[in-house]
């Protein structure tokens, strides 16, 4: 039972991060029916920018509390990622809106590769360590250890997901996003500025991705120019698992995928003598993706065309 609870905690933490990144995929797909494969790299840029800001602050003002330093890094990373996503949408995707679907898909992969190489040129090939400035307090709950960082990640992720849902369902921008998702042509006739709504969708997804990037780097203690690739694939798998184009589906899919990964790495790793342990935990995400595509291509919650955003 102790092992199960520990893996469940680990899975919920990972799943919360996957869910945040998956929201960016599902929002863009809901409006444009485009898989933005560069979204994982936007998350990576958020982590790298935040770490640069954190390193600068710890050097200039070492007496500042670690929580404030990390918060400052997040506040720097968010506008950087928002500006990057706005530029990507305007330069790379907007001219291809009426092109065949394969063209923007290939463009998204190209943008992903460009961002990876730019990050490598700016921050180098080496891993960038997250400084040990956050409290390391741990609590024991029925035999499972839960750190203060894990609690903060889950709580913040839930608040962000709830905030995004409220924005989409209760605000004027959210209504415009849902109208654009239903029919861009009709939305334009009703006075909706479709270009502005699409840009806002990219920018919102990037802001959440920036926070998720800081969460990942803080949780694992490092960041790397290539980290967005695998994280993006897993988040895409989570979006497909829940039902891409569906906000609730992305949240559910992310949490489920994290739990499946953690339990798979823990239990199946023990059964196989470590052969399929934590070093192979990525395998479980893609087993899930294949299974969903074969058995239920629309995902667990399906795609709600009328409400997708």
RODO-2510 file (C-alpha; in nm, 4 decimals, decimal comma):
residues 309
     n   res          X          Y          Z
     1     x     0,0000     0,0000     0,0000
     2     x     0,2883     0,2370     0,0790
     3     x     0,4352     0,1821    -0,2682
     4     x     0,0963     0,2335    -0,4317
     5     x     0,0338     0,5634    -0,2490
     6     x     0,3846     0,6883    -0,3268
     7     x     0,3495     0,6105    -0,6955
     8     x     0,0025     0,7638    -0,6955
     9     x     0,1423     1,0872    -0,5516
    10     x     0,4246     1,0898    -0,8040
    11     x     0,1758     1,0229    -1,0840
    12     x    -0,0566     1,3042    -0,9800
    13     x     0,2344     1,5491    -0,9780
    14     x     0,3507     1,4417    -1,3241
    15     x    -0,0073     1,4291    -1,4488
    16     x    -0,0728     1,7841    -1,3334
    17     x     0,2188     1,9060    -1,5448
    18     x     0,1104     1,6989    -1,8459
    19     x    -0,2421     1,8387    -1,8125
    20     x    -0,1190     2,1984    -1,8184
    21     x     0,0845     2,1426    -2,1346
    22     x    -0,1980     1,9392    -2,2920
    23     x    -0,4331     2,2355    -2,2509
    24     x    -0,2241     2,4294    -2,5015
    25     x    -0,2546     2,1509    -2,7570
    26     x    -0,6269     2,1069    -2,7089
    27     x    -0,7134     2,4801    -2,7234
    28     x    -0,5286     2,5312    -3,0511
    29     x    -0,6752     2,2139    -3,2001
    30     x    -1,0234     2,3105    -3,0871
    31     x    -1,0106     2,6347    -3,2866
    32     x    -0,7759     2,5632    -3,5790
    33     x    -0,7731     2,1805    -3,5912
    34     x    -0,3954     2,2151    -3,5873
    35     x    -0,1529     2,0046    -3,3815
    36     x     0,0960     2,2651    -3,2617
    37     x     0,4018     2,0436    -3,2190
    38     x     0,6077     2,3511    -3,1265
    39     x     0,4141     2,3854    -2,7995
    40     x     0,6542     2,1579    -2,6122
    41     x     0,9417     2,3840    -2,7140
    42     x     0,7521     2,6876    -2,5847
    43     x     0,7414     2,5066    -2,2489
    44     x     1,1156     2,4484    -2,2720
    45     x     1,1808     2,8167    -2,3465
    46     x     0,9746     2,9087    -2,0407
    47     x     1,1908     2,6854    -1,8215
    48     x     1,5180     2,8168    -1,9656
    49     x     1,4172     3,1841    -1,9438
    50     x     1,2972     3,1365    -1,5855
    51     x     1,6219     2,9640    -1,4863
    52     x     1,8240     3,2473    -1,6418
    53     x     1,6231     3,5023    -1,4433
    54     x     1,6509     3,2942    -1,1256
    55     x     2,0281     3,2608    -1,1678
    56     x     2,0619     3,6355    -1,2196
    57     x     1,8507     3,7166    -0,9134
    58     x     2,0310     3,4732    -0,6844
    59     x     2,3595     3,6314    -0,7892
    60     x     2,2433     3,9904    -0,7419
    61     x     2,0258     3,9450    -0,4316
    62     x     2,1136     3,6166    -0,2562
    63     x     1,9218     3,7193     0,0551
    64     x     1,5829     3,7029    -0,1221
    65     x     1,3555     3,4106    -0,0210
    66     x     1,3625     3,1249    -0,2702
    67     x     0,9865     3,1338    -0,3297
    68     x     1,0033     3,5007    -0,4333
    69     x     1,2972     3,4299    -0,6650
    70     x     1,1083     3,1478    -0,8376
    71     x     0,7978     3,3653    -0,8626
    72     x     1,0064     3,6379    -1,0265
    73     x     1,1436     3,3806    -1,2719
    74     x     0,7882     3,2748    -1,3606
    75     x     0,6845     3,6380    -1,4109
    76     x     0,9735     3,6808    -1,6554
    77     x     0,9058     3,3521    -1,8377
    78     x     0,5334     3,4133    -1,8930
    79     x     0,5595     3,7281    -2,1112
    80     x     0,8586     3,5782    -2,2963
    81     x     0,6574     3,2676    -2,3903
    82     x     0,3490     3,4732    -2,4727
    83     x     0,5482     3,6904    -2,7126
    84     x     0,7076     3,3814    -2,8670
    85     x     0,3707     3,2099    -2,9205
    86     x     0,2221     3,5280    -3,0679
    87     x     0,5119     3,5513    -3,3155
    88     x     0,4857     3,1811    -3,4076
    89     x     0,1139     3,2092    -3,4799
    90     x     0,1475     3,5286    -3,6820
    91     x     0,4566     3,4336    -3,8826
    92     x     0,4361     3,0555    -3,9218
    93     x     0,0689     2,9536    -3,8948
    94     x    -0,1499     3,2469    -4,0011
    95     x    -0,0314     3,2496    -4,3668
    96     x    -0,1153     2,8762    -4,3902
    97     x    -0,4672     2,8918    -4,2494
    98     x    -0,6321     2,8055    -4,5808
    99     x    -0,3562     2,5678    -4,6931
   100     x    -0,3949     2,1875    -4,6924
   101     x    -0,3696     2,0410    -4,3420
   102     x    -0,0313     1,8817    -4,4077
   103     x     0,1374     2,2204    -4,4629
   104     x     0,0805     2,3679    -4,1131
   105     x     0,1627     2,0301    -3,9570
   106     x     0,5028     2,0212    -4,1285
   107     x     0,5519     2,3872    -4,0382
   108     x     0,4839     2,3080    -3,6709
   109     x     0,7534     2,0386    -3,6754
   110     x     0,9913     2,2841    -3,8437
   111     x     0,9235     2,5516    -3,5822
   112     x     0,9884     2,2941    -3,3109
   113     x     1,3300     2,2091    -3,4579
   114     x     1,4172     2,5783    -3,5002
   115     x     1,3334     2,6529    -3,1359
   116     x     1,5393     2,3573    -3,0159
   117     x     1,8446     2,4749    -3,2074
   118     x     1,8013     2,8371    -3,1009
   119     x     1,7811     2,7247    -2,7382
   120     x     2,0955     2,5171    -2,7857
   121     x     2,2792     2,8207    -2,9260
   122     x     2,1617     3,0481    -2,6423
   123     x     2,1888     2,8169    -2,3400
   124     x     2,4254     2,5500    -2,4704
   125     x     2,4042     2,1704    -2,4888
   126     x     2,4615     2,1104    -2,1184
   127     x     2,1920     2,0629    -1,8578
   128     x     2,1016     2,3768    -1,6618
   129     x     2,0558     2,3023    -1,2917
   130     x     1,7720     2,4445    -1,0874
   131     x     1,9239     2,6065    -0,7767
   132     x     1,8356     2,4543    -0,4395
   133     x     1,6453     2,7580    -0,3129
   134     x     1,3008     2,6094    -0,2471
   135     x     1,2018     2,4577     0,0907
   136     x     1,2686     2,0839     0,1019
   137     x     1,0081     2,0019     0,3680
   138     x     0,8488     1,6586     0,3366
   139     x     0,5401     1,5110     0,4974
   140     x     0,4467     1,1473     0,5501
   141     x     0,0923     1,0494     0,4584
   142     x     0,0011     0,6818     0,5183
   143     x     0,3608     0,5843     0,4453
   144     x     0,3980     0,7981     0,1319
   145     x     0,6356     1,0948     0,1322
   146     x     0,4951     1,4181    -0,0084
   147     x     0,7202     1,7197    -0,0502
   148     x     0,6103     2,0790    -0,0236
   149     x     0,7097     2,1262    -0,3896
   150     x     0,4811     1,8418    -0,4985
   151     x     0,1895     1,9922    -0,3075
   152     x     0,2585     2,3336    -0,4619
   153     x     0,2699     2,1884    -0,8151
   154     x    -0,0617     2,0037    -0,7800
   155     x    -0,2434     2,2939    -0,6126
   156     x    -0,1155     2,5515    -0,8631
   157     x    -0,2007     2,3248    -1,1561
   158     x    -0,5554     2,2753    -1,0291
   159     x    -0,5984     2,6509    -0,9805
   160     x    -0,4735     2,7202    -1,3333
   161     x    -0,7031     2,4568    -1,4841
   162     x    -1,0023     2,5931    -1,2922
   163     x    -0,9138     2,9485    -1,3952
   164     x    -0,8869     2,8535    -1,7614
   165     x    -1,2204     2,6720    -1,7507
   166     x    -1,3873     2,9771    -1,5971
   167     x    -1,2310     3,2025    -1,8584
   168     x    -1,3556     2,9866    -2,1458
   169     x    -1,7035     2,9335    -2,0016
   170     x    -1,7824     3,2646    -1,8310
   171     x    -1,5990     3,5498    -2,0076
   172     x    -1,6512     3,7403    -2,3306
   173     x    -1,3212     3,6106    -2,4672
   174     x    -1,4269     3,2561    -2,3841
   175     x    -1,7541     3,2998    -2,5724
   176     x    -1,5599     3,4338    -2,8703
   177     x    -1,3272     3,1332    -2,8540
   178     x    -1,6187     2,8897    -2,8476
   179     x    -1,7897     3,0725    -3,1333
   180     x    -1,4706     3,0632    -3,3401
   181     x    -1,4339     2,6922    -3,2656
   182     x    -1,7848     2,6259    -3,3957
   183     x    -1,7490     2,8273    -3,7167
   184     x    -1,4938     3,0924    -3,8000
   185     x    -1,7054     3,2309    -4,0831
   186     x    -2,0187     3,2732    -3,8719
   187     x    -1,8156     3,4195    -3,5847
   188     x    -1,6747     3,6831    -3,8194
   189     x    -2,0279     3,7698    -3,9373
   190     x    -2,1282     3,8172    -3,5720
   191     x    -1,8485     4,0708    -3,5198
   192     x    -1,5844     3,8448    -3,3624
   193     x    -1,2261     3,9363    -3,4492
   194     x    -1,1143     3,5843    -3,5366
   195     x    -0,7457     3,6725    -3,5797
   196     x    -0,7382     3,8275    -3,2341
   197     x    -0,9152     3,5275    -3,0789
   198     x    -0,6739     3,2808    -3,2376
   199     x    -0,3745     3,4864    -3,1220
   200     x    -0,5226     3,5016    -2,7718
   201     x    -0,5595     3,1229    -2,7718
   202     x    -0,1907     3,0752    -2,8552
   203     x    -0,0887     3,3352    -2,5969
   204     x    -0,3003     3,1801    -2,3202
   205     x    -0,1617     2,8346    -2,3917
   206     x     0,1933     2,9740    -2,3869
   207     x     0,1424     3,1452    -2,0507
   208     x     0,0309     2,8164    -1,8957
   209     x     0,3151     2,6332    -2,0699
   210     x     0,5684     2,8746    -1,9187
   211     x     0,4462     2,7897    -1,5693
   212     x     0,4523     2,4183    -1,6530
   213     x     0,8119     2,4537    -1,7749
   214     x     0,9179     2,6032    -1,4415
   215     x     0,7326     2,3223    -1,2611
   216     x     0,9185     2,0563    -1,4602
   217     x     1,2606     2,2123    -1,4039
   218     x     1,1918     2,2613    -1,0313
   219     x     1,0614     1,9047    -0,9928
   220     x     1,3516     1,7348    -1,1714
   221     x     1,6112     1,9929    -1,0684
   222     x     1,7304     2,0702    -1,4210
   223     x     1,6354     2,1899    -1,7676
   224     x     1,7679     2,1177    -2,1152
   225     x     1,7200     2,2509    -2,4670
   226     x     1,5711     1,9145    -2,5722
   227     x     1,3342     1,8710    -2,2755
   228     x     1,0301     2,0072    -2,4617
   229     x     1,0290     1,7308    -2,7217
   230     x     0,9385     1,4382    -2,4968
   231     x     0,7238     1,6533    -2,2686
   232     x     0,5302     1,7761    -2,5714
   233     x     0,4744     1,4241    -2,7030
   234     x     0,3455     1,3082    -2,3657
   235     x     0,1171     1,6093    -2,3343
   236     x    -0,0144     1,5421    -2,6843
   237     x    -0,0774     1,1809    -2,5804
   238     x    -0,2651     1,3096    -2,2765
   239     x    -0,4786     1,5371    -2,4954
   240     x    -0,5612     1,2457    -2,7263
   241     x    -0,6352     1,0201    -2,4276
   242     x    -0,8869     1,2650    -2,2839
   243     x    -1,0284     1,3771    -2,6176
   244     x    -0,8362     1,6424    -2,8068
   245     x    -1,0328     1,9628    -2,8449
   246     x    -1,1936     1,9131    -2,5037
   247     x    -1,0594     2,1121    -2,2061
   248     x    -1,1889     1,8700    -1,9434
   249     x    -1,0521     1,5832    -2,1516
   250     x    -0,7023     1,7361    -2,1551
   251     x    -0,7103     1,7734    -1,7764
   252     x    -0,8357     1,4194    -1,7224
   253     x    -0,5983     1,2743    -1,9804
   254     x    -0,2961     1,4444    -1,8241
   255     x    -0,3743     1,3220    -1,4751
   256     x    -0,4460     0,9680    -1,5955
   257     x    -0,1306     0,9532    -1,8049
   258     x     0,0846     1,0649    -1,5122
   259     x    -0,0677     0,8031    -1,2831
   260     x    -0,0333     0,5291    -1,5477
   261     x     0,3324     0,6196    -1,6007
   262     x     0,4135     0,6211    -1,2309
   263     x     0,2304     0,2973    -1,1536
   264     x     0,3736     0,1299    -1,4631
   265     x     0,7293     0,2298    -1,3795
   266     x     0,6834     0,1203    -1,0169
   267     x     0,4923    -0,2071    -1,0419
   268     x     0,5867    -0,3383    -1,3850
   269     x     0,9444    -0,2380    -1,3120
   270     x     0,9397    -0,4604    -1,0026
   271     x     0,7771    -0,7503    -1,1888
   272     x     1,0408    -0,7386    -1,4650
   273     x     1,3321    -0,7023    -1,2268
   274     x     1,3889    -0,3416    -1,3249
   275     x     1,3980    -0,4140    -1,6985
   276     x     1,0925    -0,1929    -1,7552
   277     x     1,1460     0,0389    -1,4598
   278     x     1,1761     0,4151    -1,4410
   279     x     1,4263     0,4244    -1,7272
   280     x     1,1516     0,2980    -1,9574
   281     x     0,8571     0,4911    -1,8165
   282     x     0,8165     0,6786    -2,1467
   283     x     0,7073     0,3503    -2,3035
   284     x     0,3856     0,3439    -2,1037
   285     x     0,2716     0,6824    -2,2359
   286     x     0,2950     0,5645    -2,5933
   287     x     0,1337     0,2289    -2,5181
   288     x    -0,1600     0,4321    -2,3880
   289     x    -0,1604     0,6512    -2,7002
   290     x    -0,1639     0,3482    -2,9319
   291     x    -0,4383     0,1815    -2,7289
   292     x    -0,6590     0,4911    -2,7351
   293     x    -0,6118     0,5435    -3,1083
   294     x    -0,7041     0,1813    -3,1749
   295     x    -0,9934     0,1368    -2,9304
   296     x    -1,1391     0,4868    -2,8929
   297     x    -0,9939     0,7414    -3,1384
   298     x    -1,2155     1,0219    -3,0017
   299     x    -1,0650     0,9873    -2,6523
   300     x    -1,2279     0,9144    -2,3170
   301     x    -1,4545     1,2190    -2,3202
   302     x    -1,4752     1,2514    -2,6968
   303     x    -1,4551     1,5781    -2,8842
   304     x    -1,7330     1,8191    -2,7951
   305     x    -1,7410     2,0181    -3,1156
   306     x    -1,9896     2,2725    -2,9804
   307     x    -1,7868     2,3610    -2,6711
   308     x    -1,4295     2,3023    -2,7689
   309     x    -1,2005     2,6004    -2,7276
***
